[in-house]
């Protein structure tokens, strides 16, 4: 059965996008699923977190777009497998991804490049996770088009709610050209139950999204995320019994259950 493609996207930064991509990937792998995580954000936060430093990596996600339409060699070069300490396979980012809007300007079918590449290895994985860039452009479009489900991490504060409009406007625009509408679900992150503002925002999300558009799982604030990141590790490796680790396992099970 072909693997499910999950795009982790939000056009507002600092909402837990990369944290979700890495820790959800680790959780799914911990549940015995074969997982590929792709870093398509030119900022390369996920890559740097895992010590795939852009200036040192020979092959990256950039190879996919440069090779189009002949992907053959890229499946062996830009997918890093069996990396020590990693439970999932990984495609690192490149700072040069930010130049693709200009490079692909006149390329026919440029919005489908990533989908076509993923179709070539979907049968090798149970889940493929894409860490998307926050800015609108060809990489975000490719990621949303390739996804079976877009997960929108949203910090539980009112400023983050305003960031919703950008990603929803982007999906609405793409839906006009797509045969099937983009499926999405919101993930509440950085929740602090002691803060009344967080509780109000979560209530607003429940009211506006409903159970079909909002994950039951809520990711609470946890200092272990920051500590794990500082050590270049995912939270399940650094603090497997922490609240954050258990919540991402809960999210993984919720995704698999549907």
N, C-alpha and C positions, 0 to 999 in steps of 0.2 A: 504493500500500500504506500503511495507517495507520501512523503513527509509534509507536515503542515508548516506553512511559512507565517511567522509572526513578525510584524514590523513594530518596533518600539519607537513611537514618534510623538513629538510635541514641539511646536514652533516657539515655545518658551523654554529657556535654559534653566538649569538648576532645579528640575522637578523630579529627578531620580531616574532619568532615562537610561543612562549607562549602568547605573547600579542595578536597575531592573533587568537589562539585557544579560549582564554577567551572572547575577545571582539566580535568575530564572533558568538560565542555561545550565548552571551548576546543579540546581534542584532537579531539573528534568533528567539530567545525566545520573544524578544520585538515585533516581527512581528507575534506573536501568533503561533509559531511552537513549538512542543514538542522536547526538545533538551537534549541530554546526552553528557557531555564532559568527556573524559577519560585522565588522566595524566599518560602516560607510560614512562616518562623520570625519571630515578632514581635520578636526581638532584632535582626533586619534586618542581620546581619553581611555576608551576600553583597551586599545592596543598598548598604551603606555602603562596602564594598570597591570597588564599581564607581561610587561617587559618586552613587548614587540615595539621597540623604538623606531619611529618612521625613518630616521636617518641611517639606521642599521639594517633595516629589512630590505632584502633584495626583491622579493615578490610580494604583491599586495592586491587589494581590491581594484586598484588602478588597472592591473593587467586585464581584468575582465572587459573593461570598456575600451581599452586600447586594442584588444584582440578581436573584438566584434567585426564580422560575424563568425569568425573561426575560433571557437573556444578551446579546441582540443587540448592544447598543451597546458592550459591554465588550471585544469582540475588537479594536476599533479604538483604544480609549482606554488600557487597562491593559497592552497588549503594546507594549513599546518596541522599535522596529525601526531598523536602520541607525545605531545609536549609534556615534559616532566611536571607533575603537579596539576595538570589540567585534565578535567574529566570530559571535556568536549573538544571537537576540532574547531579551528579558528582561522578566519581570514582577516589579516590586519589591514589597517587603513593606510592611506598615503596623504600627505599634505596636498599633493597635486590633484587630488579629487576636486578641490575647489576650482580648478581650471577647466573642468569638463564642460561647463555650460558653453564656453567659447569654442572648445575643441570639437564638440559634437553638434554645433549649431546647424550645420547643413546635412547631417546624417539622417537618412530616412529610417523611421522606426526606432528612434533613439530612446523613446519612453519604455520600450519593451526589452531593452538589452538585458537587464538583470533577470527578468522573468525567464527569458530564453536560456540564460546561463544556469539558473537554478533548476530548470526543467531537466537539464542534463545530469543532475545528481540527486534529484528528489527521492529516488528509490533507495539511496544509500543512507538516508536519515529518517528518523521519526519526526524530528522538529528542526526547523531552520529559523534562527532568530537574527533579525537585522537591527542593529543599532543605527538609527537614522540621524542625519544631520538636522539641526534645528531650522536652518534657513531654507526658504523655498528655492528650488532649482531642480536640475535634471536628476540629481541623485535622490532627492526626496520623492520626486515623481516616480522614478523607477522602483523605489522601495514600496511605495503605497500600491502601485499597480501589481507588483509581484506578490503582495501579501494575501493570505487567506483571511487573516484577522489583523487589524491594527490595534495595538494596545497603547492607550494614551495615559501615561503616568501623569498624575495631577497633584501637585502639592496642595494640601488642604488650607489654603489661604485665599482671600478674595482677589488678590492680584493675579494669582495663577488662573482663576476662573476667566479672567479677561483674555488670557492667552489661548483659551479654547477657540475663540472666534477665528484665529489664524488657521489652525489645523482643520477646523470644520469648513472654512471657506475653500481651502485647498482641496479637500475631499469632494466637496460639492461641485467644484469646477471640473475635477477629473471624472466624476460620475456622469457628466454630460457626454463624455466621449467613450465611456466604458460600457461593455455589454451587461455587466453585472455591477451593482453598486458596491462600494467598498464597505466591508463589515468592520465595525470597530467596537471597542469596549474600553471604558475608563477605569483606571486603577488609582485609587486614592493613596497617596504617599505622604511621608513625613507628618503623620498624624500624631497629635499630642492631645490625648483625651482630657488632660487637665486644663487645656486652653479652650475657653468658650468660643473663640473665633473659629478654631478648628472644628468644633462640634457643629457650629452653624453652617460652615462650608460643606461638611459631610452630609448634613441634612438637606442642604440645597442640591447636592449631587444626587441623592436618593430621589428627591422630588422631581428633578428635571430629567434624569437618565432612566430611572426605573431599573428593575433587576435585569432586564435584557441588555442594558447598555452600561451597567456598572458591576464590576466584580464584587462579590461578597467579601473577599479578602481585602483587608486594609493593612497597608504597610506603615507601622508606627515608627516614630523617630527612635534611633538606636545608635549610641556612640560607637558600637562595634563596627558599623559600616565604615566610619571614618578611620578607625584603627586598622581594619583589614585592608583598606585602600592604601594606607601609608606603608603597609608591608607588602604591597603587591599581591594580595591574596583575596579570594572571595570569602564571604562571611562563613560559608559552610566549612571551609578549611580552617579558618582562624578561630571562629567561635560557634561550633556546630549546635550548641544547645541554647544559643542566644535567641531573643525574641525575633530579631530580624531573620535569622536563618530559618526558624520554624514558620514564619509567615510566608517566606518565599516557597517553602515546601508546600504550604497550604495553597498558595496560588498555583503552583505546578499541578497539584492534584485537581484543583478546580478546572483548569484548562483541559486536562486529560479526561475529566469526567463528562464533559459536554458531548 
